[in-house]
Amino acid sequence: MNLKESTRRYILLGALLFIVAGLIAANVLANGQDAQFTKEDALYQQVAQLYSEKNYEEASVHMKELLKAQPKSEAVNYLGGLVAANVGDNKQAAILLQKTLDINPHKVEDAMFMLQFGEVLVLAERKEDAKTVLMRCQESAWAPEDFPEYQNRVAELLAQIDTIQ
């Protein structure tokens, strides 16, 4: 089957138009994605700033919106867990910290994360989970240098578990 020269040109022109249309569509979609990312990043920075200023109530309000926008983000869930713990919602804090660990299982190597997670589990009265996490903290030799009372705090929390009914 031989194609005429004009047919070849139309095929080539159609292919080029298809590629150009695809590039234009990709550019439009990318710009929308950039705007969404910028908005969510600004919200995350705002929540982090409020958290560092110890304005936990206001941070909690904005955190709900951020968690809806980025439910699978390790950083968002971790910050959300810390904010929830500081406003006294320990059950929600435990859920968010568990989700952080589910997203990034390597967080078990982060000594401060594990201590925070164990403390939240104690406060949420999840005895068995707290005991598991704190026993791992106690068995590990990776206590942070800037927190020399790490093992003492772990021992206190383990003792506190026994008082939970």
C-alpha distance (Angstrom), angle and dihedral (degrees) to the residues before:
residue distance angle dihedral
M1 . . .
N2 3.79 . .
L3 3.78 120.1 .
K4 3.75 121.6 -147.5
E5 3.78 118.7 -115.7
S6 3.82 91.1 -111.7
T7 3.82 91.4 52.6
R8 3.81 90.5 52.7
R9 3.79 90.4 50.6
Y10 3.82 91.5 51.3
I11 3.80 91.1 49.5
L12 3.82 91.4 49.2
L13 3.80 91.7 45.4
G14 3.83 91.0 49.0
A15 3.79 91.4 50.1
L16 3.80 91.5 49.2
L17 3.81 91.9 48.6
F18 3.80 90.0 49.4
I19 3.82 91.0 52.2
V20 3.82 93.1 46.4
A21 3.82 91.4 48.5
G22 3.83 89.5 49.7
L23 3.81 91.6 51.2
I24 3.81 91.8 49.1
A25 3.81 91.6 49.1
A26 3.82 91.3 47.9
N27 3.80 90.4 50.8
V28 3.81 92.7 50.6
L29 3.80 92.2 48.0
A30 3.82 92.0 46.0
N31 3.81 91.4 53.1
G32 3.80 90.1 53.5
Q33 3.78 90.3 48.7
D34 3.81 91.1 49.6
A35 3.79 91.1 52.9
Q36 3.83 91.0 49.7
F37 3.81 91.6 48.7
T38 3.81 92.0 48.6
K39 3.80 91.3 50.5
E40 3.82 93.4 48.4
D41 3.80 92.6 44.9
A42 3.81 90.9 52.0
L43 3.81 89.5 50.1
Y44 3.82 91.2 49.5
Q45 3.81 90.7 49.6
Q46 3.81 90.0 49.4
V47 3.81 92.4 51.4
A48 3.82 91.4 46.2
Q49 3.81 90.1 50.4
L50 3.81 92.2 48.9
Y51 3.81 89.6 48.2
S52 3.80 92.1 50.9
E53 3.81 89.1 49.3
K54 3.84 88.4 51.9
N55 3.80 91.3 -118.5
Y56 3.79 91.4 139.0
E57 3.81 98.6 159.8
E58 3.79 94.2 57.7
A59 3.81 91.2 40.3
S60 3.81 88.3 54.5
V61 3.80 91.8 55.3
H62 3.80 92.8 53.0
M63 3.80 92.3 40.3
K64 3.81 91.5 65.0
E65 3.79 90.4 59.3
L66 3.80 91.5 45.6
L67 3.81 92.7 50.2
K68 3.80 89.5 53.1
A69 3.80 91.0 51.2
Q70 3.82 96.7 44.4
P71 3.81 109.6 21.9
K72 3.81 93.7 156.2
S73 3.79 98.0 50.1
E74 3.79 115.8 115.9
A75 3.82 92.9 -154.6
V76 3.81 93.5 48.3
N77 3.81 93.7 48.4
Y78 3.81 91.9 46.8
L79 3.80 93.1 49.9
G80 3.80 89.3 43.7
G81 3.80 90.0 53.5
L82 3.79 91.9 50.9
V83 3.80 92.3 47.5
A84 3.81 92.2 47.5
A85 3.81 91.0 49.8
N86 3.79 91.3 51.6
V87 3.81 93.0 51.8
G88 3.80 89.7 49.5
D89 3.80 98.9 -106.9
N90 3.79 94.0 129.8
K91 3.80 96.3 163.7
Q92 3.80 91.2 56.0
A93 3.81 90.2 43.5
A94 3.81 90.3 53.7
I95 3.80 90.9 49.8
L96 3.80 93.1 49.7
L97 3.81 94.2 45.6
Q98 3.81 89.8 48.3
K99 3.79 88.5 51.0
T100 3.82 89.1 50.7
L101 3.77 88.8 54.1
D102 3.81 91.2 46.5
I103 3.80 90.6 52.9
N104 3.81 93.1 46.3
P105 3.82 113.2 22.2
H106 3.82 89.4 -177.3
K107 3.81 88.3 74.4
V108 3.82 86.3 87.7
E109 3.81 85.1 78.5
D110 3.82 91.6 57.7
A111 3.80 104.0 93.2
M112 3.80 96.6 -161.9
F113 3.80 92.8 47.1
M114 3.79 90.9 51.8
L115 3.81 91.9 48.4
Q116 3.80 91.4 48.7
F117 3.80 90.5 46.7
G118 3.80 91.4 49.4
E119 3.79 91.9 48.5
V120 3.80 92.2 50.0
L121 3.80 90.7 48.6
V122 3.81 89.9 52.5
L123 3.80 91.0 49.9
A124 3.82 90.3 46.8
E125 3.82 87.1 52.8
R126 3.80 93.7 -121.9
K127 3.79 93.1 145.1
E128 3.79 101.6 176.5
D129 3.79 94.9 44.8
A130 3.80 91.1 45.8
K131 3.78 91.5 49.7
T132 3.82 91.5 50.9
V133 3.81 93.2 49.9
L134 3.80 94.9 43.6
M135 3.81 92.9 46.7
R136 3.78 87.6 55.3
C137 3.81 89.1 50.7
Q138 3.79 90.8 49.4
E139 3.81 93.8 48.7
S140 3.78 93.6 48.0
A141 3.75 122.3 90.3
W142 3.80 93.5 -155.1
A143 3.78 101.4 98.2
P144 3.79 111.7 156.0
E145 3.79 115.8 -102.8
D146 3.80 92.6 -135.4
F147 3.82 91.2 56.9
P148 3.83 107.6 51.5
E149 3.84 91.5 168.0
Y150 3.81 89.5 63.8
Q151 3.81 97.1 112.9
N152 3.82 91.5 42.3
R153 3.81 89.8 54.5
V154 3.81 90.6 48.5
A155 3.82 89.9 51.6
E156 3.83 90.9 49.1
L157 3.79 91.4 51.9
L158 3.80 92.5 47.4
A159 3.82 89.1 51.9
Q160 3.80 89.7 48.1
I161 3.82 90.6 56.1
D162 3.79 89.9 65.6
T163 3.82 90.3 59.2
I164 3.84 92.3 55.7
Q165 3.78 111.5 99.1
